[in-house]
Amino acid sequence: MSIKQSLLEIKNSLPETVTLVAVSKTKPVSDLEEAYAAGQRIFGENKIQEMTQKWEVMPKDIQWHMIGHVQTNKVKYMAEYVSLIHGVDSLKLLKEINKQAKKYNRVINCLLQMHIAEESTKFGLDLEELNSLVSSDVFKTLENIKVVGLMGMATFTDNQNQVKKEFGTLKEVFSSLQSTKSTNLDVKILSMGMSGDYKIAIDQGSTMVRIGSSIFGSRNYI
Ligand SMILES: *Cc1c(COP(=O)(O)O)cnc(C)c1O
């Protein structure tokens, strides 16, 4: 199937409440242009340098989502244009995003990444860290960021019950965070689900899925 066909098939299968992020990491600009021509406007990348190179050459009505782990010293390269940063997992990083956003007179939307998988290799906050972050005095002073929701990745396993349970847990945390009040907290996006597990994620309440290989084909490297 072509990129266009795959994209449209997935898009048409999603409920209206779910936003599709087309994960184009490692793929050439020509692949992104094909998705763009088919109407896709939200792209996800996991390396800041690669995302910036694509941003420079592609149409300016694209929303660029950073879905990978972000190093503090690289935030400055995307602060001008990034539309949503999914993988924020420390106050230190949030402070740096705030500082760089200020230079462009912007408010950058962020998702806090929660650790829900059983693998210890995946990044993210636990519940206690989440609560202490959003209730800290420093957090409340950050005027150039807005936390608009949560992101999480389930364990890479064939055990669908486990994946379902992990996404269900994240949805509960998401719902409870919605009652936390702060001027820079507006919890509405729950980013969960990839090519292999997005249907389960949607059943568990996802509002944003990040799909790469099912649209663009398999990748040669991560
Ligand atoms: C690569 C990646 C995806 C997309 O993965 P696919 O299995 O190709 O759909 C989604 N989320 C994150 C954080 C990723 O790094």
The ligand as an SDF file (V2000), in Angstrom:
LIG
                    3D

 15 15  0  0  0  0  0  0  0  0999 V2000
    8.7590    5.6590   16.8720 C   0  0  0  0  0  0  0  0  0  0  0  0
    7.7370    6.0850   17.8660 C   0  0  0  0  0  0  0  0  0  0  0  0
    6.3600    5.9120   17.6200 C   0  0  0  0  0  0  0  0  0  0  0  0
    5.8140    5.2410   16.3690 C   0  0  0  0  0  0  0  0  0  0  0  0
    6.1110    3.8860   16.3800 O   0  0  0  0  0  0  0  0  0  0  0  0
    5.4520    2.8890   15.2960 P   0  0  0  0  0  0  0  0  0  0  0  0
    5.5110    1.5730   15.9850 O   0  0  0  0  0  0  0  0  0  0  0  0
    6.3090    2.9600   14.0980 O   0  0  0  0  0  0  0  0  0  0  0  0
    4.0770    3.3390   15.0480 O   0  0  0  0  0  0  0  0  0  0  0  0
    5.4730    6.3810   18.5630 C   0  0  0  0  0  0  0  0  0  0  0  0
    5.8780    6.9770   19.6950 N   0  0  0  0  0  0  0  0  0  0  0  0
    7.1870    7.1550   19.9670 C   0  0  0  0  0  0  0  0  0  0  0  0
    7.5630    7.8260   21.2340 C   0  0  0  0  0  0  0  0  0  0  0  0
    8.1560    6.7130   19.0660 C   0  0  0  0  0  0  0  0  0  0  0  0
    9.4530    6.9030   19.3500 O   0  0  0  0  0  0  0  0  0  0  0  0
  1  2  1  0
  2  3  1  0
  2 14  2  0
  3  4  1  0
  3 10  2  0
  4  5  1  0
  5  6  1  0
  6  7  2  0
  6  8  1  0
  6  9  1  0
 10 11  1  0
 11 12  2  0
 12 13  1  0
 12 14  1  0
 14 15  1  0
M  END
$$$$
